[in-house]
Amino acid sequence: MSTNLSSRISAASEILDSYFPAKQILTDTLAFMGIDDTKVGLSVLDAKTTTYEDFVTALKTISDGNEFPSVQSIVNKPVPEPRLRLAWSKLQISGHDTDQKESNQDIISALRPIGQWTDEELLAKYNRDCPVEIEEELSKRAKGRPCIIFDGEIVCIELSVYMLRQARRRETPTTYAKDGNFYSVYKVGDFPLNILHECPVHSSILLVDGYCEECGYKWEDLDDEKLILIRLISESEKLRKPEIHTHAKMSFKELSVMYPKITQRFNDLKEEDRLPRLKRRISNSRNGDPLSVQHKTY
């Protein structure tokens, strides 16, 4: 159904014309509700907070002529409520119908065995947190071959469908070129590389959402140079937890004033491109713990 307001009014008018001059009264009723053929007006009409009861109240006000005397006493006879509800459904066609259709489709998909899902349905639900059954079905269809292409963190369904269908018949590459663009192709269960920070004080700990369980502290400021300076400080002298928390809240400049000799070492290492690297580039696989990887620098 069209989202154009006039076409909605026409569809609703066909249901109510035998009771009153519906097109004019509906137009005036919607105007009274703040609804017109603008983006904002249609948003008001389609909002879930705009209800059938709002519509009936406004329609009664308009048909009684309280707001628009020109339409006073032109309602011929009472309108059965089922007709009014049907007319309202023709007016308000937005996200309610769309949401319901999507909800129904989700229910239908959920009731079907995953083995009967289409490739597109499986890929649309595939992510790091998807049910293992989806992962197993995709892997079975791909015969364990690379078939997943990502756009950032999101599965590129169109390209992944193509690679999945290729994987059914033959070996697939780990890189794929299309329209001058190059893509990595992943096996099911593998995901794009993530970059995680080491704790600046405890090199064996990778920060999860900035938190280090050894420090008992969440590092909110992940400024690379400040963290590296704190690493150099912690290598020079043992920092207790209260000191770690205090240092973490300080700026690079404040730390450099407090530790001038270590700051000089920082500058020397920086000039020689030998500063410690606190970032780890890891492959995030559901089949292993990404926090247990060996330290690598790039």
C-alpha positions as CSV (number, residue, x, y, z in Angstrom):
1,M,0.0,0.0,0.0
2,S,1.2,3.5,-0.8
3,T,2.5,5.7,2.0
4,N,1.0,8.8,0.3
5,L,-1.6,10.3,2.6
6,S,-4.2,11.0,-0.1
7,S,-4.1,7.4,-1.3
8,R,-4.6,6.2,2.3
9,I,-7.6,8.6,2.7
10,S,-9.1,7.3,-0.6
11,A,-8.8,3.7,0.6
12,A,-10.4,4.5,3.9
13,S,-13.1,6.6,2.2
14,E,-14.3,3.6,0.2
15,I,-15.2,1.9,3.5
16,L,-17.0,4.9,5.0
17,D,-18.6,6.7,2.0
18,S,-22.0,5.2,2.5
19,Y,-22.2,6.8,6.0
20,F,-20.8,10.3,5.3
21,P,-18.7,12.3,2.9
22,A,-15.7,10.4,4.1
23,K,-12.9,12.0,2.1
24,Q,-13.5,15.5,3.4
25,I,-14.2,14.5,7.0
26,L,-11.2,12.2,7.1
27,T,-9.0,14.9,5.7
28,D,-10.2,17.3,8.4
29,T,-10.0,14.7,11.1
30,L,-6.4,13.9,10.3
31,A,-5.6,17.6,10.2
32,F,-7.2,18.0,13.6
33,M,-4.8,15.3,14.8
34,G,-1.8,17.1,13.4
35,I,-1.4,14.8,10.5
36,D,-0.6,16.0,7.0
37,D,1.2,14.7,3.9
38,T,4.7,15.7,5.2
39,K,7.3,13.5,6.7
40,V,6.5,14.6,10.2
41,G,2.8,14.4,9.6
42,L,3.0,10.8,8.4
43,S,5.3,9.9,11.3
44,V,2.6,11.1,13.7
45,L,0.0,9.0,11.8
46,D,2.2,5.9,11.8
47,A,3.5,6.2,15.4
48,K,2.5,3.4,17.7
49,T,1.5,6.0,20.2
50,T,-1.2,7.3,17.8
51,T,-4.2,5.0,18.4
52,Y,-7.6,4.0,17.1
53,E,-9.1,5.7,20.1
54,D,-7.3,9.0,19.2
55,F,-8.8,8.7,15.7
56,V,-12.4,8.1,16.9
57,T,-12.2,11.0,19.4
58,A,-11.0,13.3,16.6
59,L,-13.6,12.0,14.2
60,K,-16.4,12.6,16.6
61,T,-15.2,16.2,17.2
62,I,-15.0,16.9,13.5
63,S,-18.4,15.2,12.7
64,D,-20.1,17.1,15.5
65,G,-18.9,20.3,13.9
66,N,-17.2,21.6,17.0
67,E,-14.1,22.5,15.2
68,F,-15.2,22.6,11.6
69,P,-18.8,24.0,11.4
70,S,-18.8,23.4,7.6
71,V,-19.3,19.7,8.2
72,Q,-21.9,20.0,10.9
73,S,-24.8,17.5,10.7
74,I,-23.6,15.7,7.6
75,V,-23.1,12.3,9.1
76,N,-26.1,10.3,7.8
77,K,-26.2,7.4,10.2
78,P,-24.0,5.7,12.9
79,V,-21.0,3.9,11.6
80,P,-20.5,0.3,12.8
81,E,-17.2,0.0,14.7
82,P,-15.8,-2.8,12.5
83,R,-16.0,-0.4,9.6
84,L,-14.2,2.4,11.5
85,R,-11.5,0.0,12.6
86,L,-11.0,-1.2,9.0
87,A,-10.8,2.4,7.8
88,W,-8.2,3.2,10.5
89,S,-6.1,0.2,9.3
90,K,-6.1,1.7,5.8
91,L,-4.9,5.0,7.2
92,Q,-2.2,3.7,9.6
93,I,-0.1,1.3,7.5
94,S,3.3,2.0,8.9
95,G,5.6,0.1,11.1
96,H,2.7,-1.8,12.7
97,D,2.0,-3.9,9.6
98,T,5.7,-4.1,8.8
99,D,6.6,-5.1,12.3
100,Q,3.8,-7.7,12.4
101,K,4.9,-9.2,9.0
102,E,8.5,-9.4,10.2
103,S,7.4,-10.9,13.5
104,N,5.3,-13.5,11.7
105,Q,8.2,-14.3,9.3
106,D,10.5,-14.8,12.3
107,I,8.0,-17.2,13.9
108,I,7.5,-19.1,10.6
109,S,11.3,-19.4,10.2
110,A,11.7,-20.5,13.8
111,L,9.2,-23.2,13.4
112,R,11.0,-24.7,10.4
113,P,14.0,-26.9,11.0
114,I,17.2,-24.9,10.3
115,G,18.1,-27.4,7.6
116,Q,15.1,-26.0,5.6
117,W,16.2,-22.4,5.9
118,T,17.5,-20.7,2.8
119,D,21.1,-19.6,2.5
120,E,19.9,-16.0,2.8
121,E,18.0,-16.7,6.0
122,L,21.0,-18.4,7.6
123,L,23.4,-15.7,6.7
124,A,21.0,-13.0,8.0
125,K,21.1,-14.6,11.4
126,Y,24.8,-15.5,11.4
127,N,27.0,-13.6,13.9
128,R,29.3,-14.1,16.8
129,D,26.4,-14.8,19.1
130,C,24.1,-16.8,16.8
131,P,22.9,-20.3,17.8
132,V,25.4,-23.0,17.2
133,E,22.9,-24.8,14.9
134,I,23.1,-22.0,12.4
135,E,26.9,-22.2,12.4
136,E,26.8,-25.9,12.0
137,E,24.3,-25.8,9.1
138,L,26.3,-23.1,7.2
139,S,29.5,-25.1,7.8
140,K,27.9,-28.2,6.5
141,R,26.6,-26.5,3.3
142,A,30.1,-24.9,2.7
143,K,31.8,-28.3,3.4
144,G,34.1,-26.5,5.8
145,R,35.4,-24.1,3.1
146,P,35.7,-20.3,3.3
147,C,32.4,-18.7,2.3
148,I,31.7,-15.7,4.6
149,I,32.5,-12.1,3.5
150,F,32.1,-9.2,6.0
151,D,31.4,-5.5,5.5
152,G,33.0,-4.3,8.7
153,E,31.4,-6.4,11.4
154,I,28.2,-7.2,9.3
155,V,27.9,-10.2,7.0
156,C,27.7,-9.2,3.4
157,I,24.8,-11.5,2.4
158,E,24.9,-11.0,-1.3
159,L,28.6,-11.9,-1.7
160,S,28.4,-14.6,1.0
161,V,25.6,-16.3,-0.7
162,Y,27.6,-16.4,-3.9
163,M,30.7,-17.9,-2.1
164,L,28.6,-20.4,-0.1
165,R,27.1,-21.7,-3.4
166,Q,30.6,-21.9,-4.9
167,A,31.8,-23.8,-1.7
168,R,29.2,-26.5,-2.3
169,R,31.0,-27.5,-5.5
170,R,34.7,-26.7,-5.2
171,E,37.4,-25.2,-3.1
172,T,37.1,-21.5,-2.4
173,P,39.7,-18.8,-2.0
174,T,40.5,-16.9,1.2
175,T,40.4,-13.6,-0.8
176,Y,37.9,-12.5,-3.4
177,A,37.9,-9.6,-5.8
178,K,34.8,-7.9,-7.2
179,D,34.4,-4.6,-8.9
180,G,37.9,-3.6,-8.0
181,N,37.4,-4.3,-4.3
182,F,39.2,-7.1,-2.4
183,Y,37.6,-9.0,0.4
184,S,38.7,-11.6,2.9
185,V,36.7,-14.8,2.9
186,Y,36.3,-16.5,6.2
187,K,35.4,-20.0,7.2
188,V,32.2,-20.4,9.3
189,G,33.2,-19.7,12.9
190,D,36.0,-17.2,12.1
191,F,35.5,-13.5,12.2
192,P,37.5,-10.4,11.2
193,L,40.6,-9.5,13.2
194,N,40.0,-7.5,16.3
195,I,42.5,-5.1,17.9
196,L,42.7,-5.3,21.7
197,H,44.8,-3.3,24.2
198,E,47.1,-4.9,26.7
199,C,46.9,-3.6,30.2
200,P,49.7,-1.0,30.5
201,V,50.8,-2.4,33.8
202,H,50.1,-6.1,33.3
203,S,51.3,-7.2,29.9
204,S,49.8,-10.6,30.1
205,I,46.2,-9.2,30.4
206,L,44.1,-8.0,27.5
207,L,41.6,-5.3,28.4
208,V,38.0,-6.4,28.0
209,D,35.9,-3.2,27.6
210,G,38.9,-1.4,29.2
211,Y,38.9,-3.6,32.4
212,C,41.9,-5.3,33.9
213,E,41.1,-7.8,36.7
214,E,44.7,-7.5,38.0
215,C,44.5,-3.8,38.4
216,G,40.8,-3.9,39.4
217,Y,40.4,-0.9,37.2
218,K,38.7,0.1,34.0
219,W,40.9,2.1,31.7
220,E,38.6,4.6,30.2
221,D,41.3,6.7,28.4
222,L,43.0,4.4,25.9
223,D,45.4,7.1,24.6
224,D,48.3,5.1,23.2
225,E,51.2,7.3,24.2
226,K,49.9,7.7,27.8
227,L,49.5,3.9,28.1
228,I,52.9,3.3,26.8
229,L,54.4,5.8,29.2
230,I,52.6,4.1,32.1
231,R,54.1,0.7,30.8
232,L,57.6,2.2,30.9
233,I,56.9,3.6,34.4
234,S,55.6,0.2,35.6
235,E,58.7,-1.5,34.2
236,S,60.9,1.0,36.1
237,E,59.2,0.7,39.5
238,K,56.5,-1.4,41.0
239,L,53.2,0.4,41.1
240,R,50.7,-0.4,43.8
241,K,47.0,-0.5,43.0
242,P,46.2,3.0,44.4
243,E,49.1,4.4,42.3
244,I,47.9,2.6,39.2
245,H,44.4,4.2,39.6
246,T,45.9,7.6,40.2
247,H,48.2,7.4,37.2
248,A,45.4,6.2,35.0
249,K,43.5,9.5,35.7
250,M,46.5,11.7,34.8
251,S,47.3,13.1,31.4
252,F,50.5,12.3,29.5
253,K,51.8,15.8,30.3
254,E,51.2,15.4,34.0
255,L,52.9,12.0,34.0
256,S,55.9,13.4,32.1
257,V,56.4,16.1,34.7
258,M,56.3,13.5,37.4
259,Y,58.7,11.1,35.6
260,P,61.1,13.3,33.5
261,K,63.8,10.6,33.1
262,I,61.3,7.9,32.0
263,T,59.7,10.5,29.7
264,Q,63.2,11.1,28.1
265,R,63.5,7.3,27.6
266,F,60.0,7.4,26.0
267,N,61.1,10.1,23.6
268,D,64.3,8.2,22.7
269,L,62.5,5.0,22.0
270,K,59.9,6.9,20.0
271,E,62.6,8.4,17.8
272,E,64.1,5.0,17.2
273,D,60.6,3.5,16.6
274,R,61.1,1.0,19.4
275,L,58.3,1.9,21.8
276,P,56.4,-1.0,23.3
277,R,53.3,-2.0,21.4
278,L,50.3,-2.5,23.6
279,K,47.9,-3.6,20.9
280,R,47.3,-7.1,19.8
281,R,45.8,-8.0,16.5
282,I,43.9,-11.3,16.9
283,S,41.5,-13.4,15.0
284,N,38.2,-13.6,16.9
285,S,37.0,-17.2,16.5
286,R,34.1,-18.7,18.3
287,N,36.1,-21.9,18.5
288,G,38.7,-20.5,20.8
289,D,39.4,-17.9,23.5
290,P,40.7,-14.8,21.8
291,L,42.2,-13.7,25.1
292,S,44.5,-16.7,25.2
293,V,46.5,-16.0,22.0
294,Q,50.2,-15.5,22.0
295,H,51.5,-12.0,22.0
296,K,52.4,-10.7,18.5
297,T,53.4,-7.3,17.4
298,Y,52.7,-5.8,13.9
